[in-house]
Amino acid sequence: MSDLRARQQLNRGYGDSFSRGLELALVPVVFGGIGWLADRAAGTSPGFTIGLIVFGFVGIFVKMWLGYDLQMRNEEAGAVWNRKPGAPDPEAKP
């Protein structure tokens, strides 16, 4: 049973990594396209394009940072070093 659970977590990790990579690549492209359209409409130089590309990168970076921080907090919540003395081991078999 635990082998099945391990494979499911591994497959979920592949899917999460693929979606994060795709998001990291596409968000700045989409924001750059919107910036390019705004530059054409306003008659400006690449100001909006560069600004929105940077905004897209910063937004993705912050989203990934916060998601990683939340995931690590959840992982450490059940860690051995965070258990109270005398508390039962949740991974112990009866």
N, C-alpha and C positions, 0 to 999 in steps of 0.2 A: 504494500500500500504506500509506503513512504517513497518507493522508487517512482511510482506513478506521480505522486505529489512533486517530487524533485523534477521530473520531466515537464510537468505542467508549469512550474515556476521558471524553468529554463526557457520554454517556448514563450511564455509571457514576457520574459526579459528580452528575447529577440524582437518580439512585436513592439515593445516599448521603445527599444533602441532604434528600430526602423522608423517609427512615427516621430521620434524626437529628431532624428537626422533629417527626415523629410521636412519637418517643421522649421528646423534651423536653416535649411536651404531655401524654402519657398517663401517664408514670411518676408525676408528682406527684398526678395524679387518682387513680390506683390506690392509692398510699400514703395519700392523704387518705381514701379509702374504707375502707381497713384501719384507719386511725386512728379514723375515726368509729365503726366497729364495736367497736373496743377501748374507746372512750369510753362507748358504750352498755352494754357488758358490765361495765365497771368502775364505771359510774355517775359518771364524772368529767365535767368540763366540756371544752372543746375542747383540752385539753392534748395528748393523743395525736394528735389530728387535725393540729394546727399543727406539732407536733414531727415527725411523719412526712412532712408536706408539705415542710418545710424539709430534712429528711434526703434526700428524693427529689430536690429541686433541687440540693443540694450534691453528691449522688452523680452526677447527670447532668453537672454542671459539671466535676467531677474527671475523669470518664470522657472527656468531650470534650477537656478540656485535655491529658490524657495521650495521647490518640489524635492530636491535632494535633501535639504535641511529637514523637512518634514519626515521624509522617509527614514533618515538616520535617527531622528528622535524616536520614531516608532520602533525601530530596530533596537535601540538602546534601552527602551522602556522595559523590555523583558530580559535584559542582559543579566548575567550572574552577578556582576559587581554592583548592580542596582537593587538586588533583592535584600529584604530585611533579614537580619540574623534569625535563624530558627524557622523561616518560612519554608513551606514544602517546595520541592523541586517540581515544576509543572511538566518537565520532560521525563520524570522518573516513571517507570512502568510499575503498575501495581502487582 
